[in-house]
Amino acid sequence: MARRFRLLCFTTICALAVPHVASATTDENILLLGVSRAGKHDQRLTKDLSDHLARSGEQVSPRPTLSTQDRSCTDQECLDQLASREKAQVVLTTQLQENGTDAYYVVMTLFDAVRHSPLTERNLCDQCTGETLTLKLSD
C-alpha cells in the first residue's frame, strides 16, 4: 500500500509539475522546497521530483540545505527571500493532502521570483490506484 501510494504521488506530481515548470522556465534555476505529505517533509518524494525535473532538462538548484521553516514557506516575501538567497528564478513546492480512502489533493505552487507571481495548481485524485491514475493521465 505504501509503495503504491508513493508511485501515485510521484506520478501525479510529475504530471502536474512538468507542463507548468517547462513553460515557466528556460535556463532558469528552480528551487524545489520539497514535497510534504500530511504536513511533513517527504525526502524520498522530494528527491524523486528533483530527479524527474533534472531528467526533463530543468535546472534544479543543487540540494540546498533548507530548514523546516524554509520548506513550509508559502507567502511571497518568504519565497522572494529564499529565491534570492539560493539564486533561483523559480520556487516550487508541493503538498499532498489525504481526502478519504484512495483520494488525495495535490497542491503545487510555482512561484516566479522574477515577476513575483505565484501559480497554484490544485488537483483532486479520486479513487486513485496506480492503474486508474495512469488511465486518467493518458487522457
C-alpha positions in Angstrom: 0.0 0.0 0.0 2.8 2.4 0.9 4.7 1.7 -2.3 1.5 2.2 -4.4 0.9 5.5 -2.6 4.4 6.7 -3.4 4.0 5.7 -7.1 0.7 7.5 -7.2 2.2 10.7 -5.6 5.3 10.7 -7.8 3.3 10.2 -11.0 0.7 12.8 -10.0 3.4 15.3 -9.1 5.3 14.8 -12.3 2.2 15.1 -14.4 1.3 18.4 -12.7 4.8 19.8 -12.5 6.3 19.3 -15.8 3.9 21.3 -18.0 4.0 24.3 -15.7 7.6 24.2 -14.9 8.6 23.6 -18.5 6.5 26.5 -19.7 7.7 28.8 -17.0 11.4 28.2 -17.3 14.0 28.5 -19.9 17.5 28.2 -18.4 16.1 29.3 -15.1 17.2 27.8 -11.8 14.4 26.0 -9.9 14.5 25.9 -6.1 12.5 22.8 -5.0 11.3 23.4 -1.5 10.0 19.9 -1.3 7.0 17.6 -1.2 5.1 17.5 2.0 2.6 14.8 3.0 0.3 15.3 6.0 2.3 18.4 6.9 5.7 16.6 7.0 8.5 16.8 4.5 8.8 13.6 2.4 12.5 13.4 1.5 12.1 10.5 -0.9 9.3 12.1 -3.0 11.3 15.4 -3.0 14.3 13.6 -4.4 12.2 11.7 -6.9 10.6 15.0 -8.1 14.0 16.7 -8.3 15.5 13.9 -10.3 12.5 13.9 -12.6 12.8 17.6 -13.2 16.5 17.3 -13.9 15.9 14.4 -16.4 13.4 16.6 -18.1 16.1 19.2 -18.8 15.2 21.6 -16.0 18.0 23.3 -14.0 17.3 22.4 -10.3 19.2 24.1 -7.5 21.8 21.7 -6.2 20.5 20.2 -3.0 20.2 23.3 -0.8 20.2 23.0 2.9 16.7 24.2 3.8 15.3 24.5 7.3 11.8 23.2 8.3 10.7 26.9 8.3 12.2 27.3 4.7 10.3 24.3 3.5 7.0 25.5 4.9 7.4 28.9 3.3 4.2 30.0 1.4 4.0 33.8 1.4 5.5 36.0 -1.3 8.0 37.7 1.0 9.4 34.5 2.2 9.5 32.9 -1.2 11.3 36.0 -2.6 13.9 35.8 0.2 14.5 32.1 -0.5 14.8 32.6 -4.2 17.3 35.4 -3.7 19.4 33.5 -1.2 19.5 30.4 -3.4 19.8 32.4 -6.7 16.7 30.8 -8.1 14.3 32.3 -10.5 11.5 29.8 -9.7 10.5 28.2 -6.4 8.4 25.0 -6.5 6.6 23.4 -3.6 4.1 20.5 -3.4 1.7 19.4 -0.7 -0.2 16.1 -0.7 -3.4 16.0 1.5 -5.4 12.9 2.1 -9.1 13.2 1.3 -10.6 9.9 2.3 -9.7 6.4 1.1 -7.8 6.4 -2.2 -8.4 10.2 -2.7 -5.8 12.9 -2.5 -5.5 16.6 -3.1 -2.2 17.6 -4.8 -1.5 21.3 -4.3 1.5 22.5 -6.3 2.8 26.1 -6.1 5.2 27.5 -8.7 6.5 31.0 -7.7 8.1 33.1 -10.4 10.6 35.1 -8.3 11.4 37.4 -11.3 7.8 38.5 -11.7 6.9 38.0 -8.1 4.0 35.9 -9.3 2.6 32.6 -7.9 0.8 29.9 -9.8 -1.0 27.3 -7.7 -2.4 24.2 -9.2 -4.9 22.0 -7.3 -5.9 18.6 -8.4 -8.1 16.0 -6.8 -7.1 12.5 -7.5 -10.2 10.4 -6.5 -10.3 6.6 -6.4 -6.6 6.7 -7.2 -4.7 3.5 -7.7 -1.7 3.0 -9.9 -3.9 1.7 -12.8 -6.6 4.3 -12.7 -4.1 7.2 -12.3 -2.3 6.0 -15.4 -5.5 5.9 -17.3 -6.5 9.4 -16.2 -3.1 10.9 -17.0 -3.1 9.4 -20.5 -6.5 11.0 -21.4 
